[in-house]
Amino acid sequence: MAQIREYKCPSCGGVLHFDSTIQKMRCEYCGTELEVEALEEYNEQLNEEGADSFSWDVGSGNDWAADENSNMRTYVCQSCGGEIMAEESTAATSCPFCGSPVVLMEQVTGALRPDFVIPFKLDKEAAKEAYRNHLKGKILLPKQFKDENHIDEIKGMYVPFWLFDAKADAMARYQGTRTAVWQDRDYVYTRTSYYSIFRNGQMQFEHVPADGSSRMADDMMEAIEPFNFDEAVDFNTAYLSGYLADRYDVSAEESIGRANARIRESADNLLRGTIGPYQTLTKVNSSIRISEGHSSYALYPVWMLNSTWHDKPYVFCMNGQTGKMVGDLPADTKKLWMWRGILSVLCFIILYIIAWMLF
C-alpha cells in the first residue's frame, strides 16, 4: 500500500504546501514560510527525538527478621477490607479508613519489610489543633458544623510509600509567540512572530513518592506533601509503637505509572523554566528517558481524623511530620447562593461601569 506523507507547519500544525511563486513551503492557515532544507532538518530532528523510555528496578523492601515478624499482627476491616499492621499489643478498635470495627486476623505474611521510616514528630493534640485551624476562615462552612461538630476518631498511621530514584534525559520542543501592536491614523497593525524553541537536559530525581495503599486517596496524600526525607531513618519496629501501619496493597510495579507521570511533569516544568517571556508558549513535542531507575519502600507518618455531619463521613489527613492538613468540608447552601448573588451583582456593576466609560 502506498504511504502518504504530509508536512505539518511547526507554527500552527496546518498542512504545508510548496509555493512555486516564492520557492518555499508555505502554510495556508498562518502564512508561515519555510525553506525546504529547513523543513527537512526540522523533521529529522523530530524523528531523532524519539519516544519516552522508562527503565526501573523495583526491588524494594526486605524480608522481615524472625523476631520482628513474631511481634507483628494484621488487622482486617470487615467493612472496607483495609489491612493495618500493628504491634501485637496494639488495641485497634476501629478502622481509620471507614471507622468500622476491626478484628485480629493473623501474623504479617507476604509483605515486605520497609527500608525507611519517617517517625512521627507531631502528636494527637497537634492534629486536633490543626483540625480547628482548618475550619477557620471558611466562610461557606455551616456554623453548626464549626460549633457542634466533634471528631469521632483520631488515628496515627504509617502510610506505605514507594520512593523512586532515577536519572532522566529530557527534551522538549515548544512554539512561542510574541505579538507587537501599533497604529497610525487609519489602521491598527498586529504582528505575531512565531518561534521554535528547543530545550534538553539531564536531571536527577530522588525519592519521588507514590503511596502504596489503594484506600488512601492519591490526591489527598499528594496534598499533604512534601515529606522531608532528610529525617528518614532505617526502619525499626519500635517506631510503630502506639501507632498503626497500613499494609501496602499496590505494588512498586503498579506504582511506576504514577512515578513516571510525576517525573515527566517535573521535567517539563524545569525545561519551561529556562525559557524567556513569550505571549504564548505551547509544547509541540517532548520525550524523556529514564535510566538507573530503582525504588525503595518507606512508611510516612499521617494523622487521620474522622468526623460525621448529617450522617455523612468526613475524613481529614495531617502530615505527621510537618502538620499540613487537608480534608473536604460541607458547604452551607444558603451562604453559597448568597455569595453567588453578591458576585453576580458585582460583575454586573463592573460591566455597567466599563460600558458607560467606553460609550
C-alpha positions in Angstrom: 0.0 0.0 0.0 1.3 3.4 -0.9 2.3 5.7 2.0 1.1 9.2 2.2 3.3 11.9 3.9 2.1 15.3 5.0 4.3 18.1 6.0 2.9 19.9 9.1 3.5 23.6 9.9 5.8 23.9 13.0 3.9 27.1 14.0 0.2 26.0 13.9 0.2 22.4 12.8 -1.6 23.1 9.5 -0.6 21.4 6.2 2.3 22.9 4.3 2.5 23.0 0.5 5.2 24.1 -1.9 4.5 27.6 -3.2 6.2 27.9 -6.6 6.0 31.7 -6.6 8.3 32.0 -3.6 10.1 28.6 -4.0 9.3 27.8 -0.3 7.0 25.7 1.7 4.0 27.8 2.9 1.2 27.3 5.4 -2.2 28.1 4.1 -3.5 28.9 7.6 -0.9 31.1 9.4 1.2 32.1 6.4 4.5 30.7 7.8 7.2 30.3 5.1 10.0 27.8 5.3 12.9 26.8 3.1 12.6 23.2 2.0 16.0 22.4 3.6 15.0 24.0 6.9 11.8 21.9 6.9 13.7 18.7 6.2 16.2 19.5 9.0 13.3 20.2 11.4 11.6 16.9 10.5 14.8 15.0 11.0 15.2 16.5 14.5 11.7 15.4 15.4 12.4 11.9 14.2 15.6 11.7 16.2 14.0 12.9 19.4 12.2 9.6 19.7 9.7 8.4 22.2 9.8 8.1 26.0 11.9 5.4 27.6 11.4 4.2 31.2 13.6 1.6 32.9 13.0 0.7 36.5 14.4 -1.7 39.1 11.7 -2.2 41.7 13.4 -4.5 44.1 12.1 -2.5 47.1 11.9 -3.6 50.7 13.4 -6.6 52.5 12.1 -9.7 54.3 11.1 -9.4 57.9 13.5 -10.7 60.5 12.1 -13.6 62.6 12.0 -11.6 65.8 10.3 -8.6 64.1 7.7 -10.8 62.4 6.7 -12.6 65.6 5.6 -9.3 67.1 3.5 -8.1 64.2 -0.2 -8.6 63.5 -2.5 -7.7 60.7 -6.0 -6.2 61.5 -8.5 -6.6 58.7 -11.6 -4.4 58.4 -14.7 -6.4 57.7 -16.4 -3.4 56.0 -13.8 -1.9 53.6 -11.2 -4.7 53.6 -8.4 -2.4 54.8 -5.3 -4.2 56.2 -3.5 -2.5 59.0 -0.2 -3.6 60.5 0.5 -3.0 64.2 2.4 -4.5 67.1 0.8 -7.5 68.8 -0.1 -5.4 71.9 -1.9 -2.7 69.9 -5.7 -2.5 70.6 -7.1 -1.5 67.2 -10.7 -0.8 68.0 -11.8 0.9 64.7 -10.7 1.2 61.1 -9.0 4.6 60.4 -10.4 4.4 56.8 -14.1 3.9 57.4 -14.5 3.9 61.2 -15.8 0.3 61.4 -14.6 -2.2 64.0 -11.6 -4.4 63.0 -10.7 -7.9 64.0 -7.3 -9.5 64.5 -6.5 -12.0 61.7 -3.0 -13.3 61.5 0.7 -12.6 61.5 2.1 -10.4 58.8 2.9 -12.6 55.8 3.6 -11.9 52.2 4.5 -8.3 53.0 7.9 -6.7 52.5 9.8 -5.1 55.4 10.1 -1.3 54.8 13.6 0.2 54.0 12.9 3.5 55.7 10.5 5.2 58.1 9.9 8.9 58.9 9.0 9.0 62.6 6.0 11.0 63.9 7.1 14.5 65.0 3.6 15.8 65.9 1.2 14.3 68.5 -2.6 13.9 68.7 -3.0 17.3 70.3 -1.2 18.9 67.3 -3.6 17.1 65.0 -6.6 18.4 66.9 -5.3 22.0 66.8 -4.6 21.7 63.0 -8.1 20.5 62.5 -9.5 23.5 64.4 -7.3 25.8 62.3 -8.5 24.1 59.2 -12.1 25.2 60.0 -11.1 28.8 60.5 -11.8 31.4 57.7 -14.1 29.1 55.8 -17.0 31.5 55.0 -19.2 28.8 53.4 -18.8 26.4 56.3 -22.1 25.8 58.2 -21.9 27.5 61.6 -23.4 24.3 63.3 -20.5 22.2 61.8 -18.0 24.5 63.3 -19.7 24.9 66.7 -21.2 21.4 67.3 -19.1 19.0 65.1 -16.7 16.8 67.0 -14.0 14.4 65.9 -15.2 10.8 66.0 -11.7 9.2 65.8 -8.1 10.2 65.6 -5.5 7.6 64.5 -1.8 8.0 63.9 -0.9 5.8 61.0 2.2 5.0 58.9 1.2 5.0 55.3 3.2 2.9 52.8 5.0 4.8 50.1 7.1 3.6 47.2 10.0 6.0 46.5 11.6 6.2 43.1 15.1 7.4 42.2 16.3 7.9 38.6 18.3 9.8 36.1 16.4 11.5 33.4 17.3 12.7 29.9 14.5 15.1 28.9 13.9 17.2 25.8 11.0 19.3 24.6 10.2 21.5 21.7 7.9 24.4 22.1 6.2 27.0 20.0 6.3 30.6 21.3 4.7 33.7 20.0 5.4 37.4 20.6 2.9 40.0 19.4 3.5 43.6 18.6 0.7 46.1 18.1 1.0 49.7 16.7 -1.3 52.1 14.8 -1.4 55.1 12.6 -4.2 57.5 11.8 -6.0 54.9 9.7 -5.2 51.4 10.9 -4.2 49.3 13.9 -1.4 46.8 13.0 -0.7 43.5 14.7 2.4 41.4 14.0 2.7 38.0 15.5 6.1 36.3 15.4 6.5 32.5 15.9 9.5 30.9 17.5 10.6 27.3 17.6 12.2 26.6 21.0 14.2 23.5 21.8 15.3 22.5 25.3 17.0 19.4 26.7 18.9 18.5 29.8 19.9 15.8 32.3 18.2 15.6 35.7 18.4 13.6 38.9 15.3 12.6 40.7 15.3 11.3 44.3 12.6 9.9 46.5 9.6 10.6 44.1 6.7 9.3 46.3 3.7 7.2 45.3 1.5 5.9 48.1 1.1 2.1 48.1 -2.4 2.0 49.5 -5.5 1.9 47.4 -7.6 3.0 50.4 -5.7 6.3 50.7 -6.8 8.9 48.1 -3.8 9.7 45.9 -4.8 13.4 45.7 -5.1 13.7 49.5 -1.7 12.0 50.0 -0.1 14.3 47.4 -1.8 17.3 49.0 -0.1 16.8 52.4 3.3 16.6 50.8 6.1 17.3 51.0 7.7 15.0 53.5 11.3 15.8 54.4 13.2 12.6 53.6 16.3 14.0 55.3 14.6 13.0 58.6 14.0 9.4 57.4 15.8 6.6 59.3 16.3 2.9 58.8 13.2 1.0 59.6 12.8 -0.3 63.1 9.6 -1.8 64.5 10.0 0.3 67.6 8.7 3.3 65.6 5.3 1.5 65.2 4.7 1.5 69.0 1.5 3.3 69.7 0.6 3.7 66.0 -1.0 1.7 63.2 0.7 1.0 59.9 -1.3 0.5 56.7 -0.2 -2.6 54.7 0.5 -1.9 51.1 -1.8 -3.4 48.5 -0.4 -1.5 45.5 3.0 -2.9 44.4 6.0 -0.9 43.3 5.4 -2.2 39.7 1.9 -0.9 39.8 3.1 2.5 41.0 5.5 3.1 38.2 3.0 4.8 36.1 2.3 7.5 38.7 6.1 7.9 39.3 6.6 8.3 35.5 3.8 10.9 35.3 5.3 13.0 38.2 8.8 12.8 36.8 7.6 13.8 33.3 5.6 16.8 34.7 8.6 17.9 36.9 11.0 17.6 33.9 8.7 19.7 31.7 8.4 22.4 34.4 12.2 22.5 34.7 12.6 22.9 31.0 9.9 25.5 30.7 11.6 27.5 33.5 14.6 28.1 31.2 12.5 29.8 28.5 12.2 33.6 28.4 9.0 35.6 28.2 6.5 34.8 25.4 2.9 35.8 25.0 2.0 32.1 24.4 4.1 29.0 24.9 2.8 25.7 23.6 4.6 22.3 23.8 4.9 20.7 20.4 6.8 17.6 21.2 8.7 16.0 24.1 10.4 12.8 25.3 12.0 11.6 28.4 14.3 8.7 29.0 14.8 7.2 32.5 17.9 5.3 33.4 19.3 3.8 36.6 15.8 3.8 38.0 15.2 2.0 41.2 12.7 2.1 44.1 12.6 1.8 47.9 9.9 1.2 50.4 9.1 3.6 53.2 6.5 4.4 55.8 5.4 8.0 56.2 3.5 9.4 59.2 -0.1 10.6 58.8 -2.8 11.5 61.3 -6.3 10.6 60.2 -9.3 12.3 61.7 -12.8 11.0 61.1 -15.9 13.2 61.6 -19.6 12.8 60.8 -22.1 15.5 59.7 -25.7 14.8 58.8 -24.8 11.1 58.6 -22.0 11.8 56.1 -18.5 10.8 57.0 -15.7 13.4 56.5 -12.0 12.3 56.5 -9.1 14.7 57.2 -5.4 13.9 56.9 -2.5 15.7 58.5 1.2 15.2 57.7 2.6 13.8 60.9 5.9 15.4 60.2 5.0 19.0 59.0 1.5 19.5 60.3 -0.1 20.2 56.8 -3.8 19.4 57.0 -6.2 18.6 54.2 -9.8 17.4 54.0 -13.2 18.2 52.5 -15.7 20.3 54.3 -19.5 20.7 53.9 -20.9 24.0 52.4 -23.8 26.0 53.7 -26.3 26.1 50.7 -27.8 29.4 51.8 -24.4 31.0 52.2 -23.4 29.6 48.8 -26.3 31.1 47.0 -25.9 34.4 48.9 -22.3 34.8 47.8 -23.2 33.8 44.2 -25.7 36.6 44.2 -23.3 39.1 45.6 -20.7 38.2 43.0 -23.3 38.4 40.2 -24.3 41.9 41.3 -20.6 43.0 41.5 -19.9 41.6 38.0 -23.0 43.5 36.6 -21.9 46.7 38.2 -18.3 46.4 36.9 -19.6 45.6 33.4 -22.0 48.6 33.5 -19.2 51.0 34.6 -16.9 49.7 31.8 -19.7 50.1 29.2 -20.5 53.6 30.5 -16.8 54.6 30.2 -16.5 53.3 26.7 -19.7 54.6 25.2 
